[in-house]
Amino acid sequence: MKHTSPRPDIAPPRLARVNSPLRLEVIVASVRPQRLAPVVADWFLRTARADPAFDVDVLDLARWSLPVELTETPEVGAYRERLSAADAFVVVTSEYNHGYPAALKTALDTAKHEWRAKPVGFVSYGGLAGGLRAVEQLRQVVAEIHMVSIRETVSFHQVKRRFDADGNTEDGAAVDASARMLRQLAWWGRHLRAARAADPYPG
């Protein structure tokens, strides 16, 4: 029987998946009608989409009707499918009364296995604290659902002063932090994706 070698221009399915860009879901946490979230999220999305390591999409919680009772609905099923297909996450969150938005807690609790062994980064904003107190609480929550939180955080203090009318910022610290966070997120995303493919996470 004649044996033929696979064409060099066609990667095996698993190898093609490992080498493909990471599927990044950016979760916009605030659902308030007059929120600043779209300004911050759009800025970060422009940065992330310029990075060839990622294939970026958005989960804006204001556009999802996730039941606070954590009941099963068709929309919950669609939401979990999006999470399952993702390799990494970034949460864009405000800070309300030293905490993060209730809609985000519902979003985290709505899924379970879909989060596991995947990295998550944070972009926070607020007043003097810049949303960092919300992020500290979120690190505890994502650890409980078996995620890996990225050490670098992007934070906007006194956020209303940080962006111009076109949604751009001259906050150099935030710009530098976003670049570092995306590099760390890509490293964790690649290695965790390869690990999940080779040996499914036992959680």
KEBALO-420853 format. One line per 8 residues: number of its first residue (from 1); their letters; for each residue z, y, x of N, C-alpha, C. Coordinates in nm, 4 decimals. Example, Ala and Ser with C-alpha at 12.3 -4.5 7.8 and 13.67 -1.06 7.14 Angstrom:
% KEBALO-420853
1> AS> 0.7800/-0.5690/1.3190/0.7800/-0.4500/1.2300/0.7800/-0.3300/1.3200 | 0.7080/-0.2250/1.2850/0.7140/-0.1060/1.3670/0.7870/0.0030/1.2900
//
This chain:
% KEBALO-420853
1> MKHTSPRP> 0.0000/-0.1193/0.0853/0.0000/0.0000/0.0000/0.0000/0.1236/0.0884 | -0.0814/0.2194/0.0534/-0.0921/0.3413/0.1318/0.0160/0.4396/0.0907 | 0.0856/0.4912/0.1903/0.1912/0.5884/0.1622/0.1414/0.7269/0.2000 | 0.1660/0.8213/0.1136/0.1246/0.9588/0.1413/0.2479/1.0466/0.1534 | 0.2417/1.1414/0.2430/0.3525/1.2350/0.2601/0.3442/1.3426/0.1532 | 0.4586/1.3938/0.1102/0.4557/1.5015/0.0117/0.3888/1.6250/0.0694 | 0.3209/1.6979/-0.0168/0.2541/1.8196/0.0287/0.3569/1.9168/0.0839 | 0.3288/1.9777/0.1999/0.4273/2.0670/0.2620/0.4533/2.1928/0.1810
9> DIAPPRLA> 0.3590/2.2290/0.0929/0.3766/2.3520/0.0165/0.4528/2.3299/-0.1139 | 0.4929/2.2065/-0.1414/0.5679/2.1767/-0.2630/0.7021/2.1179/-0.2239 | 0.8101/2.1929/-0.2488/0.9432/2.1462/-0.2130/0.9944/2.0506/-0.3191 | 1.0720/1.9506/-0.2789/1.1376/1.8653/-0.3780/1.2202/1.9505/-0.4729 | 1.2390/1.9060/-0.5983/1.3090/1.9891/-0.6964/1.4437/2.0394/-0.6499 | 1.5264/1.9527/-0.5901/1.6591/1.9971/-0.5479/1.6494/2.0993/-0.4366 | 1.5590/2.0772/-0.3402/1.5438/2.1709/-0.2299/1.4924/2.3048/-0.2806 | 1.3976/2.3011/-0.3755/1.3453/2.4248/-0.4314/1.4570/2.5048/-0.4974
17> RVNSPLRL> 1.5463/2.4366/-0.5666/1.6576/2.5036/-0.6324/1.7522/2.5651/-0.5306 | 1.7815/2.4903/-0.4252/1.8744/2.5400/-0.3235/1.8200/2.6640/-0.2548 | 1.6893/2.6692/-0.2327/1.6288/2.7795/-0.1599/1.5889/2.8968/-0.2490 | 1.5972/2.8818/-0.3793/1.5565/2.9880/-0.4699/1.6624/3.0976/-0.4750 | 1.6252/3.2180/-0.5204/1.7258/3.3244/-0.5342/1.8399/3.2810/-0.6252 | 1.9559/3.3346/-0.5995/2.0734/3.3046/-0.6807/2.0632/3.3746/-0.8153 | 2.0933/3.3000/-0.9201/2.0947/3.3593/-1.0532/2.2252/3.4363/-1.0698 | 2.2162/3.5687/-1.0758/2.3335/3.6550/-1.0849/2.3413/3.7172/-1.2238
25> EVIVASVR> 2.4522/3.6946/-1.2920/2.4774/3.7589/-1.4199/2.5777/3.8726/-1.3982 | 2.5386/3.9923/-1.4360/2.6269/4.1085/-1.4283/2.6876/4.1297/-1.5668 | 2.8189/4.1154/-1.5762/2.8900/4.1236/-1.7035/2.9460/4.2644/-1.7202 | 2.9020/4.3333/-1.8241/2.9501/4.4684/-1.8540/3.0638/4.4551/-1.9546 | 3.1843/4.4929/-1.9141/3.3042/4.4565/-1.9885/3.3399/4.5512/-2.1021 | 3.3219/4.6794/-2.0845/3.3652/4.7745/-2.1860/3.2717/4.7709/-2.3066 | 3.3310/4.7790/-2.4265/3.2512/4.7804/-2.5492/3.2761/4.9074/-2.6296 | 3.3468/5.0023/-2.5758/3.3769/5.1263/-2.6471/3.2489/5.2055/-2.6739
33> PQRLAPVV> 3.2407/5.2728/-2.7886/3.1180/5.3457/-2.8236/3.0773/5.4516/-2.7219 | 3.1736/5.5249/-2.6657/3.1404/5.6312/-2.5710/3.1806/5.5927/-2.4278 | 3.1498/5.4712/-2.3939/3.1872/5.4171/-2.2635/3.1002/5.4732/-2.1512 | 3.1554/5.4701/-2.0296/3.0804/5.5066/-1.9097/3.0172/5.3842/-1.8445 | 3.0439/5.2686/-1.9009/2.9960/5.1436/-1.8408/2.8466/5.1416/-1.8112 | 2.7583/5.1882/-1.9015/2.6153/5.1805/-1.8695/2.5760/5.2586/-1.7443 | 2.6428/5.3708/-1.7193/2.6107/5.4500/-1.5999/2.6455/5.3724/-1.4738 | 2.7665/5.3185/-1.4709/2.8121/5.2427/-1.3532/2.7302/5.1146/-1.3383
41> ADWFLRTA> 2.7095/5.0444/-1.4497/2.6363/4.9180/-1.4440/2.4915/4.9394/-1.4007 | 2.4259/5.0413/-1.4540/2.2856/5.0663/-1.4172/2.2732/5.0988/-1.2692 | 2.3675/5.1742/-1.2152/2.3647/5.2026/-1.0713/2.3768/5.0734/-0.9920 | 2.4737/4.9900/-1.0289/2.4914/4.8658/-0.9545/2.3716/4.7733/-0.9711 | 2.3140/4.7686/-1.0893/2.1989/4.6818/-1.1130/2.0803/4.7216/-1.0253 | 2.0593/4.8503/-1.0061/1.9510/4.8934/-0.9167/1.9759/4.8419/-0.7746 | 2.1008/4.8464/-0.7329/2.1358/4.7976/-0.5993/2.1154/4.6466/-0.5886 | 2.1650/4.5734/-0.6873/2.1557/4.4269/-0.6832/2.0113/4.3794/-0.6934
49> RADPAFDV> 1.9323/4.4440/-0.7780/1.7934/4.4008/-0.7962/1.7061/4.4300/-0.6757 | 1.7528/4.5170/-0.5874/1.6797/4.5428/-0.4634/1.7081/4.4377/-0.3571 | 1.8027/4.3494/-0.3834/1.8408/4.2448/-0.2882/1.7649/4.1165/-0.3215 | 1.6792/4.0684/-0.2319/1.5991/3.9489/-0.2623/1.6798/3.8206/-0.2750 | 1.8083/3.8254/-0.2416/1.8918/3.7053/-0.2535/1.9219/3.6716/-0.3991 | 1.8979/3.7693/-0.4903/1.9421/3.7503/-0.6280/1.8292/3.7677/-0.7294 | 1.8413/3.6892/-0.8355/1.7642/3.7078/-0.9585/1.8653/3.7559/-1.0617 | 1.8550/3.8824/-1.1031/1.9642/3.9495/-1.1731/1.9356/3.9639/-1.3226
57> DVLDLARW> 2.0376/3.9361/-1.4029/2.0323/3.9628/-1.5459/2.1661/4.0224/-1.5891 | 2.1719/4.0690/-1.7143/2.2887/4.1416/-1.7628/2.3450/4.0763/-1.8877 | 2.4759/4.0602/-1.8897/2.5486/4.0196/-2.0092/2.6363/4.1372/-2.0516 | 2.5830/4.2209/-2.1383/2.6568/4.3364/-2.1879/2.7384/4.2907/-2.3083 | 2.8691/4.2885/-2.2950/2.9539/4.2338/-2.4006/2.9465/4.3138/-2.5300 | 2.8997/4.4376/-2.5236/2.8817/4.5165/-2.6452/2.7692/4.4613/-2.7318 | 2.6863/4.3776/-2.6738/2.5723/4.3216/-2.7473/2.5937/4.1758/-2.7857 | 2.7134/4.1254/-2.7605/2.7455/3.9870/-2.7949/2.8624/3.9851/-2.8929
65> SLPVELTE> 2.8501/3.9037/-2.9962/2.9576/3.8903/-3.0949/3.0359/3.7633/-3.0668 | 3.1224/3.7702/-2.9680/3.2051/3.6556/-2.9318/3.3341/3.6626/-3.0106 | 3.3655/3.5622/-3.0917/3.4842/3.5686/-3.1781/3.6136/3.5639/-3.0986 | 3.7047/3.6549/-3.1340/3.8334/3.6588/-3.0641/3.9164/3.5345/-3.0944 | 3.8833/3.4641/-3.2030/3.9551/3.3407/-3.2351/3.9077/3.2226/-3.1507 | 3.8043/3.2473/-3.0670/3.7477/3.1451/-2.9793/3.6896/3.0278/-3.0582 | 3.6333/3.0574/-3.1731/3.5684/2.9553/-3.2546/3.4258/2.9322/-3.2063 | 3.3673/2.8211/-3.2504/3.2318/2.7853/-3.2095/3.1297/2.8483/-3.3038
73> TPEVGAYR> 3.0335/2.9191/-3.2461/2.9239/2.9778/-3.3223/2.7949/2.9580/-3.2433 | 2.6788/2.9752/-3.3059/2.5530/2.9660/-3.2303/2.5469/3.0654/-3.1142 | 2.6041/3.1839/-3.1351/2.6010/3.2830/-3.0276/2.6893/3.2404/-2.9104 | 2.8000/3.1759/-2.9410/2.8858/3.1230/-2.8347/2.8098/3.0184/-2.7539 | 2.7341/2.9334/-2.8219/2.6547/2.8334/-2.7512/2.5515/2.8962/-2.6599 | 2.4838/3.0004/-2.7090/2.3843/3.0701/-2.6267/2.4505/3.1384/-2.5071 | 2.5670/3.1946/-2.5290/2.6419/3.2602/-2.4219/2.6790/3.1604/-2.3133 | 2.7283/3.0445/-2.3536/2.7661/2.9436/-2.2547/2.6451/2.8926/-2.1769
81> ERLSAADA> 2.5316/2.8843/-2.2414/2.4104/2.8429/-2.1706/2.3750/2.9430/-2.0606 | 2.3912/3.0710/-2.0899/2.3656/3.1725/-1.9884/2.4611/3.1564/-1.8697 | 2.5871/3.1328/-1.8996/2.6850/3.1148/-1.7922/2.6539/2.9904/-1.7102 | 2.6171/2.8833/-1.7778/2.5904/2.7570/-1.7097/2.4750/2.7702/-1.6117 | 2.3746/2.8504/-1.6475/2.2565/2.8664/-1.5624/2.2810/2.9593/-1.4437 | 2.3907/3.0328/-1.4463/2.4179/3.1309/-1.3410/2.4788/3.0659/-1.2177 | 2.4499/3.1257/-1.1019/2.5091/3.0834/-0.9752/2.6225/3.1747/-0.9313 | 2.6235/3.2974/-0.9829/2.7225/3.3955/-0.9404/2.7355/3.5022/-1.0488
89> FVVVTSEY> 2.8467/3.5750/-1.0415/2.8746/3.6779/-1.1407/2.9289/3.8038/-1.0733 | 2.9015/3.9170/-1.1359/2.9691/4.0419/-1.1023/3.0168/4.1024/-1.2340 | 3.1434/4.1399/-1.2385/3.2012/4.2028/-1.3565/3.2128/4.3526/-1.3321 | 3.1538/4.4311/-1.4208/3.1680/4.5765/-1.4174/3.2729/4.6125/-1.5210 | 3.3888/4.6592/-1.4756/3.5006/4.6783/-1.5681/3.5670/4.8141/-1.5543 | 3.6090/4.8656/-1.6670/3.6939/4.9833/-1.6715/3.8395/4.9389/-1.6639 | 3.9287/5.0366/-1.6619/4.0718/5.0074/-1.6671/4.1327/5.0822/-1.7849 | 4.1976/5.0081/-1.8751/4.2653/5.0674/-1.9896/4.4140/5.0358/-1.9803
97> NHGYPAAL> 4.4974/5.1380/-1.9658/4.6433/5.1180/-1.9636/4.6864/5.0109/-1.8629 | 4.6363/5.0252/-1.7403/4.6682/4.9351/-1.6293/4.6072/4.7956/-1.6461 | 4.5177/4.7769/-1.7420/4.4586/4.6457/-1.7637/4.3091/4.6537/-1.7866 | 4.2498/4.5394/-1.8116/4.1055/4.5321/-1.8326/4.0760/4.5180/-1.9823 | 3.9521/4.5386/-2.0256/3.9197/4.5378/-2.1680/3.9446/4.4027/-2.2351 | 3.9892/4.4097/-2.3602/4.0158/4.2871/-2.4361/3.8897/4.2034/-2.4534 | 3.7745/4.2694/-2.4670/3.6485/4.1957/-2.4842/3.6203/4.1071/-2.3639 | 3.6623/4.1505/-2.2465/3.6401/4.0708/-2.1260/3.7285/3.9459/-2.1264
105> KTALDTAK> 3.8527/3.9578/-2.1729/3.9396/3.8396/-2.1808/3.8815/3.7376/-2.2779 | 3.8296/3.7852/-2.3906/3.7647/3.6945/-2.4843/3.6451/3.6261/-2.4196 | 3.5665/3.7023/-2.3451/3.4480/3.6461/-2.2790/3.4864/3.5400/-2.1767 | 3.5933/3.5628/-2.1037/3.6380/3.4654/-2.0044/3.6927/3.3396/-2.0711 | 3.7659/3.3570/-2.1809/3.8285/3.2430/-2.2483/3.7308/3.1627/-2.3336 | 3.6160/3.2218/-2.3651/3.5182/3.1552/-2.4513/3.4531/3.0353/-2.3824 | 3.4466/3.0387/-2.2506/3.3860/2.9289/-2.1748/3.4919/2.8628/-2.0882 | 3.4542/2.7496/-2.0277/3.5483/2.6768/-1.9430/3.4774/2.6224/-1.8200
113> HEWRAKPV> 3.4102/2.5099/-1.8358/3.3454/2.4458/-1.7206/3.2316/2.5313/-1.6638 | 3.1737/2.6166/-1.7443/3.0602/2.6974/-1.6991/3.0967/2.7947/-1.5869 | 3.2241/2.8302/-1.5763/3.2682/2.9231/-1.4723/3.2968/2.8529/-1.3393 | 3.3233/2.7261/-1.3428/3.3907/2.6608/-1.2309/3.3063/2.6509/-1.1038 | 3.3757/2.6729/-0.9921/3.3147/2.6645/-0.8591/3.1994/2.7628/-0.8432 | 3.2161/2.8817/-0.9016/3.1163/2.9872/-0.8876/3.1862/3.1161/-0.8439 | 3.1182/3.1997/-0.7651/3.1808/3.3219/-0.7153/3.1673/3.4371/-0.8140 | 3.2634/3.5287/-0.8071/3.2605/3.6469/-0.8925/3.3066/3.7677/-0.8123
121> GFVSYGGL> 3.2316/3.8763/-0.8256/3.2677/4.0033/-0.7635/3.3017/4.1050/-0.8709 | 3.3613/4.2172/-0.8291/3.4055/4.3172/-0.9250/3.3592/4.4570/-0.8864 | 3.3109/4.5298/-0.9873/3.2825/4.6726/-0.9765/3.3724/4.7391/-1.0795 | 3.4660/4.8202/-1.0343/3.5626/4.8793/-1.1263/3.5543/5.0315/-1.1221 | 3.6022/5.0908/-1.2300/3.6023/5.2370/-1.2369/3.7159/5.2836/-1.3266 | 3.7561/5.4095/-1.3046/3.8644/5.4648/-1.3848/3.9076/5.5987/-1.3290 | 4.0345/5.6294/-1.3465/4.0890/5.7556/-1.2982/4.1327/5.7446/-1.1536 | 4.2588/5.7803/-1.1266/4.3074/5.7801/-0.9887/4.3068/5.6412/-0.9279
129> AGGLRAVE> 4.3314/5.5379/-1.0069/4.3363/5.4012/-0.9545/4.1984/5.3374/-0.9421 | 4.0978/5.3970/-1.0012/3.9618/5.3448/-0.9870/3.9402/5.2063/-1.0461 | 4.0264/5.1662/-1.1373/4.0111/5.0347/-1.1984/4.0676/4.9202/-1.1172 | 4.1291/4.9495/-1.0042/4.1748/4.8428/-0.9148/4.2906/4.7625/-0.9729 | 4.3710/4.8241/-1.0606/4.4802/4.7485/-1.1229/4.4242/4.6444/-1.2201 | 4.3135/4.6780/-1.2847/4.2462/4.5799/-1.3716/4.1922/4.4640/-1.2884 | 4.1366/4.4960/-1.1732/4.0803/4.3919/-1.0868/4.1889/4.2981/-1.0363 | 4.3040/4.3527/-1.0006/4.4127/4.2669/-0.9538/4.4534/4.1662/-1.0606
137> QLRQVVAE> 4.4561/4.2080/-1.1862/4.4872/4.1146/-1.2934/4.3755/4.0117/-1.3100 | 4.2525/4.0570/-1.2996/4.1382/3.9664/-1.3167/4.1338/3.8590/-1.2088 | 4.1782/3.8900/-1.0898/4.1784/3.7891/-0.9833/4.2670/3.6698/-1.0210 | 4.3757/3.6968/-1.0890/4.4618/3.5872/-1.1331/4.3925/3.5026/-1.2406 | 4.3237/3.5696/-1.3313/4.2577/3.4985/-1.4409/4.1435/3.4122/-1.3887 | 4.0595/3.4685/-1.3016/3.9443/3.3906/-1.2542/3.9879/3.2758/-1.1647 | 4.0997/3.2903/-1.0955/4.1525/3.1773/-1.0180/4.1910/3.0629/-1.1108 | 4.2460/3.0954/-1.2267/4.2886/2.9931/-1.3215/4.1702/2.9153/-1.3788
145> IHMVSIRE> 4.0541/2.9800/-1.3879/3.9353/2.9108/-1.4396/3.8456/2.8612/-1.3259 | 3.9057/2.8466/-1.2083/3.8417/2.7792/-1.0946/3.7212/2.8554/-1.0393 | 3.7290/2.9882/-1.0430/3.6256/3.0692/-0.9793/3.6745/3.1153/-0.8421 | 3.5805/3.1632/-0.7611/3.6130/3.2192/-0.6305/3.5879/3.3690/-0.6373 | 3.6924/3.4491/-0.6234/3.6742/3.5939/-0.6307/3.6401/3.6496/-0.4929 | 3.5449/3.7391/-0.4903/3.4985/3.8002/-0.3657/3.5994/3.9053/-0.3194 | 3.6305/3.9021/-0.1924/3.7319/3.9927/-0.1374/3.6917/4.1391/-0.1525 | 3.5679/4.1732/-0.1208/3.5230/4.3122/-0.1277/3.5086/4.3555/-0.2730
153> TVSFHQVK> 3.5577/4.4752/-0.3048/3.5486/4.5301/-0.4399/3.4848/4.6676/-0.4338 | 3.3994/4.6978/-0.5310/3.3413/4.8318/-0.5450/3.4254/4.9062/-0.6477 | 3.4749/5.0237/-0.6118/3.5654/5.0972/-0.7002/3.5287/5.2450/-0.7041 | 3.5249/5.2986/-0.8258/3.4978/5.4408/-0.8447/3.6224/5.5094/-0.9006 | 3.6855/5.5923/-0.8181/3.7994/5.6714/-0.8612/3.7475/5.8002/-0.9270 | 3.8165/5.8448/-1.0295/3.7737/5.9642/-1.1031/3.6233/5.9566/-1.1301 | 3.5872/5.8535/-1.2021/3.4476/5.8136/-1.2144/3.3584/5.9222/-1.2734 | 3.4098/6.0059/-1.3596/3.3255/6.1082/-1.4228/3.2703/6.2082/-1.3222
161> RRFDADGN> 3.3322/6.2162/-1.2060/3.2860/6.3090/-1.1022/3.1934/6.2423/-1.0009 | 3.1724/6.1130/-1.0149/3.1021/6.0387/-0.9105/2.9522/6.0246/-0.9326 | 2.9049/6.0516/-1.0530/2.7634/6.0303/-1.0826/2.6992/6.1587/-1.1323 | 2.5735/6.1791/-1.0899/2.5010/6.2967/-1.1379/2.4299/6.2642/-1.2691 | 2.3517/6.3580/-1.3178/2.2856/6.3412/-1.4477/2.1840/6.2281/-1.4470 | 2.1368/6.1897/-1.3306/2.0390/6.0805/-1.3192/2.1041/5.9456/-1.2928 | 2.2359/5.9412/-1.2925/2.3061/5.8153/-1.2705/2.3169/5.7749/-1.1248 | 2.2968/5.8696/-1.0334/2.3099/5.8413/-0.8905/2.4455/5.8890/-0.8400
169> TEDGAAVD> 2.4877/5.8329/-0.7288/2.6162/5.8707/-0.6713/2.6025/5.8983/-0.5221 | 2.6868/5.9883/-0.4749/2.6969/6.0145/-0.3313/2.8280/5.9600/-0.2759 | 2.8883/5.8696/-0.3498/3.0115/5.8050/-0.3059/2.9768/5.7008/-0.2001 | 2.9833/5.7415/-0.0751/2.9427/5.6540/0.0349/3.0268/5.5291/0.0454 | 3.1557/5.5406/0.0140/3.2431/5.4229/0.0219/3.1988/5.3168/-0.0780 | 3.1616/5.3596/-0.1974/3.1164/5.2639/-0.2987/2.9823/5.2025/-0.2613 | 2.8944/5.2823/-0.2071/2.7634/5.2310/-0.1645/2.7799/5.1250/-0.0556 | 2.8642/5.1550/0.0439/2.8876/5.0588/0.1515/2.9573/4.9333/0.0995
177> ASARMLRQ> 3.0534/4.9507/0.0100/3.1261/4.8356/-0.0440/3.0346/4.7460/-0.1251 | 2.9395/4.8048/-0.1978/2.8480/4.7224/-0.2771/2.7606/4.6367/-0.1877 | 2.7175/4.6927/-0.0744/2.6352/4.6152/0.0195/2.7154/4.4995/0.0778 | 2.8396/4.5263/0.1146/2.9239/4.4192/0.1701/2.9542/4.3137/0.0650 | 2.9842/4.3574/-0.0572/3.0165/4.2616/-0.1617/2.8977/4.1711/-0.1914 | 2.7777/4.2270/-0.1973/2.6602/4.1459/-0.2259/2.6329/4.0456/-0.1147 | 2.6583/4.0834/0.0109/2.6414/3.9875/0.1209/2.7416/3.8735/0.1075 | 2.8661/3.9064/0.0765/2.9678/3.8032/0.0586/2.9372/3.7159/-0.0630
185> LAWWGRHL> 2.8921/3.7791/-0.1706/2.8584/3.7055/-0.2919/2.7431/3.6096/-0.2660 | 2.6439/3.6530/-0.1901/2.5302/3.5664/-0.1578/2.5749/3.4476/-0.0734 | 2.6629/3.4704/0.0220/2.7113/3.3606/0.1073/2.7845/3.2564/0.0225 | 2.8799/3.3019/-0.0566/2.9532/3.2095/-0.1417/2.8616/3.1447/-0.2449 | 2.7715/3.2223/-0.3009/2.6809/3.1676/-0.4015/2.5942/3.0559/-0.3476 | 2.5373/3.0752/-0.2285/2.4522/2.9715/-0.1680/2.5313/2.8456/-0.1389 | 2.6460/2.8617/-0.0750/2.7225/2.7449/-0.0323/2.7847/2.6706/-0.1508 | 2.8313/2.7430/-0.2496/2.8880/2.6763/-0.3663/2.7794/2.6086/-0.4499
193> RAARAADP> 2.6616/2.6673/-0.4580/2.5522/2.6032/-0.5305/2.5135/2.4727/-0.4628 | 2.5028/2.4755/-0.3305/2.4690/2.3539/-0.2572/2.5783/2.2482/-0.2735 | 2.7038/2.2920/-0.2717/2.8146/2.1972/-0.2868/2.8155/2.1349/-0.4261 | 2.7903/2.2152/-0.5290/2.7887/2.1602/-0.6651/2.6761/2.0597/-0.6828 | 2.5631/2.0838/-0.6155/2.4492/1.9927/-0.6264/2.4763/1.8611/-0.5525 | 2.5441/1.8723/-0.4380/2.5688/1.7514/-0.3577/2.6873/1.6710/-0.4079 | 2.7872/1.7413/-0.4620/2.9103/1.6739/-0.5031/2.9728/1.7555/-0.6170 | 2.9487/1.7181/-0.7426/2.9968/1.7966/-0.8554/3.1447/1.8298/-0.8445
201> YPG> 3.1781/1.9516/-0.8800/3.3161/2.0006/-0.8707/3.4084/1.9163/-0.9595 | 3.5245/1.8748/-0.9086/3.6097/1.7809/-0.9845/3.7050/1.8475/-1.0830 | 3.6783/1.9706/-1.1212/3.7704/2.0395/-1.2121/3.7479/2.0043/-1.3574
//
